Amino acid sequence: MDKILIVKNVVKYYHDKVDTLALNNVSFDLEKGIVCSIYGQSGSGKTTLLNLLGGLDSFDSGEIIVDNQNISKLNDDELSFFRNQKIGFIFQFHYLISEFTILENILMPYLILNKKTNKEIINKAKELADIVNIEDVLEKYPDYISGGERQRAAICRALINDPSIILADEPTGNLDSKNTEIVMDLFLKINKIKKTTFIIVTHDEKIAYKSQKIIELKDGQIVSIRENK
Amino acid sequence: MTNKFKMLEFFIAFRFLKYKLFRSLIIILAISIGIAVQFFVAIIIDSTQANLIKRTLGYSSHITIKPFDNDKINTKIKNPENFLKNLDLNNFKKIVASVEGGVLVYDFSGKEEKSAKLIGFNNLLDKDLYGLEENLIIGEKNIKNGEALIGYGVYDDLKLNLNDFISIRNNIGDFKGVKVIGVFKTGNQLTDNYILMNKEEVQDFLGFKRYEYSSLLFQVNNVFDSDKIKRQILNNYNYPYEIYEWKEKNKQLLNGLSAQSTSSIFIQFFILFSISISIFSIINMKIVEKYKEIGVLKALGMKNKKITLVFIYMSFILGISSVILGLIFAFLILNLFTNLVKNEQGLPLFDIVIKTNYFIATVLFNIFSIALAGYLSSRKISKIEPSKIIIGG
């Protein structure tokens, strides 16, 4: 199977008044099209690792190769392009932009690069909305829909550019159990339909066990990598 | 939906402002008041200055060529048309060859007398120096032999009426009777004590030949250039006459005008400075308010330069709206001012003068300063780290 992600001996320090080791020689790889959880308690380094995988932060040594692209060699503009094309982010908080409709929010990653819409992309957005059951709220603004609907809209936004990887940081952290179930089922459904690779950061074992691969972190180091058949 | 995203950064900026519309309108209103004050003060100062210049210099000579007081040989200016051959006439608004002399004026009864200046003139360039067309208050301005136009000072002091006869007496005691056919009022005390008659009659009465004159009077297009033009005249021709320009004889007026111009510039500068500081602070505030949105846009792949452009557009939108509204306010206030503040005749105190080029330049400079303030405050955007804002936040 193709490798979508290769992480080799990555070391990350937070350079404040004191240098703090956040990730210590982390290495792993991922096949294309799988759902992977990065599991660990608070402070284990899982969010730091996600930041690095998404090109949102830099690291001190090692290599990260995403879809055959070594992101440590990219400059700011190239990283922006990389994030736009290769990565879809789903955050714990939806971070939809209140000033735009749900449809405009979903299209935003596409608009950043293309600066115009066409029937094709709008239909694609509507299809995604349909998959996640928010087709009725596309013309509404985020403040006027429920928390679950907002998170589903964020999922659509993450998918609009057909990214190589979806990075989800505690995506169900702000949701009730019903919506948590809905969102996880959606991830698995989208993974099945579109073969999109998911990396989900979570401290919740139940969510981790829905994934095909679980990488457990503790104190900035990988303690185990398990295949979940 | 297709076209509105062509300028995505502008679209985002507009939406950011539109979302908290009331607050955006308050910001625009506040800045526009500053701009209104800036333009109002500038226009009022420019107008009072222009009116002052018009009143003191509008119907006076800016550059004068006349014989030296002590010169026994060149006591009169001969054939003044020859002087024009060496001059760049583009510098001048009006050129008049004047024959003049001090006289005593008597009313018809001979009881009331007054000193005045008798003038006959020959317009060498453009209309008359004394603005008879706009300054005539009664009667007519076409003087024939035996007729005179008198200034309001003479008319009022001698308590004359239109068509009255007056006697004028020259310095050798000769008398001449003339009929008053018109009265003019320039608002300048000096000019309003003139008596204007046919040039030939004045030349005969004061002992001048037809080609002889007392002085050559010039009005320049820009009064503040009179010293420069005087030097050009001196360079071009070796006159055996005295040449002086208005600044040499009106140092107090000049100082007053300079002070007025300087204070206008200072006031405008400081108002514009405070407006720019306000915009700088407002955009800074907006950036802080939008930290999360900025982080999200970066995470979605928007480049730093493009995000910076969003905030420059915001300051641009705020700036243009404020300038437009400020101009409207300025003109409303001006209108109110000119309608409320009037002289004893019930007319506005002065005419409003707007220097178009300067006005346009100020508007553009305002907009540029505001946009620059927006740019400077948005430079911090590149330092915002999305990882710190959105993940784990």
Interface residues (C-beta under 8 A of the other chain):
Chain A: T47 L50 N51 G54 L56 D57 D76 D77 S80 F81 F82 R83 N84 Q85 F89 F91 F93 Y95 I97 S98 E99 F100 M108 P109 L111 I112 L113 K115 K116 T117 N118 I122 R157 D169
Chain B: M1 T2 N3 F5 K6 M7 L8 I12 R15 F16 K18 Y19 K292 E293 G295 V296 L297 K298 A299 L300 G301 M302 K303 N304 K306 E385 P386 S387 I390 I391 G392 G393
